[in-house]
Amino acid sequence: MDFSEFRNLKFNVLGDSSFIKGSLVLKGDVTIASSIEGDVCVLEEGKTTIERSGSINGELKAFDVEIFGKFNGKLEAQGKLTIRSSAEVSGQIKAQDLCIYPGAHLEMEAHTQD
């Protein structure tokens, strides 16, 4: 892959040991290993992953979401929401499809869309 092909890829990585406060608007696949306090909106279809070291305290709007870390707030997944066994999720959840793995820590109100 040359530089021009790499430049056209749509992905975002928010690395470990970072703290971000405010609102983010992103496109493409997103990997979050940092702590975010605020709102995250992912505009295009893609996968948003909250890694084990990642956390969001706020609102998240995205297409497909997979949570290994912590989420607290309001989450809207237009596609599939997957909550892994290492996850801690609290708040209001709205998703097209919902998959919860055994062992996940949950305190949420969830709705699936028709």
N, C-alpha and C positions, 0 to 999 in steps of 0.2 A: 504494500500500500504506500503510495507516495503522499506527500504533504497535502496536495489539493484534494485527494480523496478523504484524507483524515479531517481536513477542515470542514467538509460537507456532512460529516457524521453528526447526528443530533443526540447527544447524551450529556448528562450533568453528574458530577461526583462531588459531594460535599463531604470532605474528609474528616477523619477522626480528630478529636481534641480541639475542634472548633466550636464556637458559640456564635449563633446568628440570631439577631433580634430584628424583627420587621416583617415586611411582606415580600414574598418571592413569587415571580411569575416565570415559569420554565417551560421548555419545549423538549420533547423526546424522552428517552429513558432517563430516570433519575435514581441515583443511589445516595442515601443519606446515612452517614456514619457520624454525624455531628449532632449537636443539640440546637434545636430551632425553637424560638419563642416567637410565634406570630403565624401568619397565614401563608400557605403554600398552594399555588394554583398551577397545575400542569395542563397546558393548553391542548396538546395533541394526544392521540392514542399512543400508549406506550406503557411501560411498567415502572412503577415507583416502588422502590424497596427501602424500607427502614431497617438498617442493619442492627445487630445486637448492641453495638455501642451508640446507636442513633436514637434520638428522641424528638418528638414534636409536641409542643404544648400550644395548641391553637386550632386552626382550621386547615384541613387538607381536602382539595378537590383534585381528582385525577381519574384516569381510566382504570387500569389494573393496579392494585396495591398489594404488596406483600410485607407483613410486619414481623420482624424478628426481635425488635427492640421495644421502645415505649412510645405510646401515643395517648394523649389526653386532649380531648376537645371534640370538635365536630368533624366527621369524615364522610365524604361523599365519593364513592367509587362508581363510575358509570359502567364499569365492567365487573371483574371479579376481585373480591377482597379475600385474601388468605392471611389468617392469623396463625402463626407458628407457635410451637410449644414454649419457646423462650420469651414470647411476647407478653407485655403488660398493656392492656387497652382499657381506657375508661372514656365515657362520653356518649355522644349520639352518633350512631352509625347508619348510613344508608348506602346500599350496594345492590347491583344487579344480581350477583351471585355471592354467596358467603360460605367460606370454608374455614372451620376452626379445628385446629389440631389439639389433641389431648395434652393437658398440662399448661395451656395458656391461662394467664390470669386476666379475668374479665370483670368489668363493672360497667355495663353499657346498656343502652337502649338501641336495639337494632331493628331495621326494616329492610326488607328486600323489595326491589322494584318489580313491577309486572312488565 
